[in-house]
Amino acid sequence: MTDSNENANPNPKSVSKALADFTKKFQRFSKSTEPQDELKVESSLKPLQDQINEREDERASMLRRQMQEYIAPLTSDIEEDEENLTQAYKLFSLLLDAHNAEGDNKTHLKDFSLTSPLCKKTEYTSVPGRFPFLRLWFLIMNPDAMYVPEISAGTGASKDFVLTFIEKDLWQPTLFEKEVMQVLE
């Protein structure tokens, strides 16, 4: 009967010793498994992650270089394009001022589309094209501009491309433009 009493009331020293032994084993187990598991996962994915990081760095560098071509142009073609866009914005602003100054709502300009040498260049009318860089250059150089340039297919029989300006508050940058802006920040 003494055996059943011993099982019913275990010795407090043996319980604390068992708990201490268990804690030590658990600590050794957790210390031995954590670092090894992390190293295995890291080492198997590290080359792939390095490759992804390298490609992202190369893309960011390429986008910076392309944007730099507009910020500090090395060719007269880009300088002309920037001048053409600036002149188009000035003309658009004059038309807008004249339209807003006119008191007669019955007679007004229907369309503010402009034709420009930019509209004839495939590097600006094709997708993907270089117009996002020119547009971002315009926004950088004219931070107070209330309108953002856009090239789109014209309406009517000719379907020629036209240059328009949309309100800055309504402009939604493309994913590509967002990527370029993020790289520039």
Order of alpha helices (4+ residues) and beta strands (2+ residues): alpha-alpha-alpha-alpha-alpha-beta-beta-alpha
